[in-house]
Protein backbone atom coordinates (compact mmCIF):
# COMPACT_ATOMS: atom_id res chain seq x y z
CA UNK A 1 0.00 0.00 0.00
CA UNK A 2 2.88 2.35 0.78
CA UNK A 3 4.29 2.04 -2.74
CA UNK A 4 0.88 2.85 -4.16
CA UNK A 5 0.52 6.00 -2.08
CA UNK A 6 4.13 7.15 -2.30
CA UNK A 7 3.89 8.94 -5.70
CA UNK A 8 0.79 10.81 -4.55
CA UNK A 9 2.42 11.83 -1.28
CA UNK A 10 5.47 13.08 -3.17
CA UNK A 11 3.26 15.07 -5.55
CA UNK A 12 1.35 16.51 -2.61
CA UNK A 13 4.59 17.54 -0.87
CA UNK A 14 5.91 19.02 -4.11
CA UNK A 15 2.70 20.96 -4.68
CA UNK A 16 2.68 22.33 -1.14
CA UNK A 17 6.34 23.36 -1.33
CA UNK A 18 5.92 25.03 -4.74
CA UNK A 19 2.81 26.83 -3.50
CA UNK A 20 4.65 28.10 -0.44
CA UNK A 21 7.55 29.23 -2.63
CA UNK A 22 5.18 31.11 -4.96
CA UNK A 23 3.51 32.76 -1.96
CA UNK A 24 6.84 33.92 -0.49
CA UNK A 25 8.14 35.05 -3.91
CA UNK A 26 5.00 37.16 -4.41
CA UNK A 27 5.56 38.82 -1.03
CA UNK A 28 9.23 39.51 -1.78
CA UNK A 29 8.49 40.89 -5.25
CA UNK A 30 5.85 43.15 -3.73
CA UNK A 31 8.38 44.45 -1.20
CA UNK A 32 10.97 44.98 -3.91
CA UNK A 33 8.57 46.91 -6.11
CA UNK A 34 7.43 49.14 -3.24
CA UNK A 35 10.86 50.67 -2.67
CA UNK A 36 12.29 53.48 -4.76
CA UNK A 37 13.83 52.38 -8.02
CA UNK A 38 11.39 49.62 -8.90
CA UNK A 39 11.69 45.88 -8.59
CA UNK A 40 14.13 45.18 -11.39
CA UNK A 41 16.91 47.73 -11.84
CA UNK A 42 18.83 47.82 -15.09
CA UNK A 43 22.04 45.83 -14.94
CA UNK A 44 24.97 48.20 -15.04
CA UNK A 45 28.74 47.71 -14.86
CA UNK A 46 28.39 44.18 -16.24
CA UNK A 47 32.12 43.65 -17.04
CA UNK A 48 33.12 44.85 -13.57
CA UNK A 49 30.55 42.58 -11.91
CA UNK A 50 31.59 39.57 -13.97
CA UNK A 51 35.23 40.19 -13.10
CA UNK A 52 34.37 40.41 -9.39
CA UNK A 53 32.28 37.23 -9.63
CA UNK A 54 35.05 35.21 -11.25
CA UNK A 55 37.81 36.53 -8.99
CA UNK A 56 35.96 36.54 -5.66
CA UNK A 57 33.53 33.62 -6.03
CA UNK A 58 35.10 31.23 -8.51
CA UNK A 59 38.78 31.94 -7.81
CA UNK A 60 38.10 32.61 -4.07
CA UNK A 61 40.43 35.64 -4.02
CA UNK A 62 38.73 37.46 -1.14
CA UNK A 63 38.94 34.37 1.10
CA UNK A 64 42.68 33.99 0.56
CA UNK A 65 43.45 37.69 0.96
CA UNK A 66 43.74 37.96 4.76
CA UNK A 67 44.71 34.44 5.82
CA UNK A 68 46.53 32.76 2.92
CA UNK A 69 46.85 29.25 4.37
CA UNK A 70 43.31 29.07 5.72
CA UNK A 71 42.05 30.61 2.49
CA UNK A 72 43.92 28.04 0.44
CA UNK A 73 42.34 25.24 2.48
CA UNK A 74 38.93 26.86 2.03
CA UNK A 75 39.50 27.10 -1.72
CA UNK A 76 40.45 23.44 -1.87
CA UNK A 77 37.33 22.41 0.05
CA UNK A 78 35.16 24.65 -2.13
CA UNK A 79 36.53 23.19 -5.36
CA UNK A 80 36.29 19.68 -3.93
CA UNK A 81 32.57 20.19 -3.35
CA UNK A 82 32.17 21.68 -6.83
CA UNK A 83 33.87 18.67 -8.42
CA UNK A 84 31.89 16.18 -6.31
CA UNK A 85 28.66 17.99 -7.16
CA UNK A 86 29.41 17.94 -10.87
CA UNK A 87 30.36 14.27 -10.62
CA UNK A 88 27.04 13.29 -9.12
N, C-alpha and C positions, 0 to 999 in steps of 0.2 A: 504494500500500500504506500509505503514511503516513497518508492521510486516512481509511483504514479503521480503523487502530489508534488514531488520535488520541482519539476519544471514550472508548475503554477506558483509555487512559493517563491521561486527565484524571480519569476516575472512580476509578482506582486512586490517583492522587495525592490526590484529595479524600478518599477513604476513609482513607488513611494519615494525612493531616493531621487529620481529625476524630477518629480514634482516638487520636492523640497528644494532642490537646486534651482529650479525655475523660479520659485517663490523668492528665494534669497537673492537671485540675480536681478529680479525685477525691483526689489527694494534697493539694492546697491546702485542700479542704473538710475533709479529715481533720485537717490541722493547725489549721484554724480551730476545729473542734469540740473539740479537745483542750485548748485554753486555757480559762481561767476565763471564764464569761459565756456560753458556748455559741457556736455558729457564726453565728447570725443574731440580733443584738440588736434590740430594739424601736426603731423610729425615734422619736426624740424631738426636740424643738425644730425641728419641720418649718418653721414660718414663718421662723425665724432662718436656717436652712440654705438655704432657697430665696432669701432676700434676699442672703445671702453669695454664692450661686451666680450670681445675676443681676448683682450689682455687680462681683464679682471675676473671674468667668469671661466672662460675656457682655459686660459693659460695660468690662472690663479695667481696673478702678479701681486694683488693687494694682500693676499694671505702671507706670501713669502717676504713682504717688504720689511716688517718689523722684527720678526723672529725667523731667520732663514732656515734653521734646521727643523723647527716645528712646522713651518710653512711647507717645506719640502715633503715632510711626512704626510701632511694634510693633502698636498697635491697628489701624492702617490695613492692615498686612500681614495680620493675623489676619482682619479682615473681608473683605479681598480673597480670601483662600483660602476663607472660608465661602461667599462669593457664587459663586466659580468652582465649588466643589464642588456647590452647589445647582444651578448651571446645567448641570452635566454629568449 
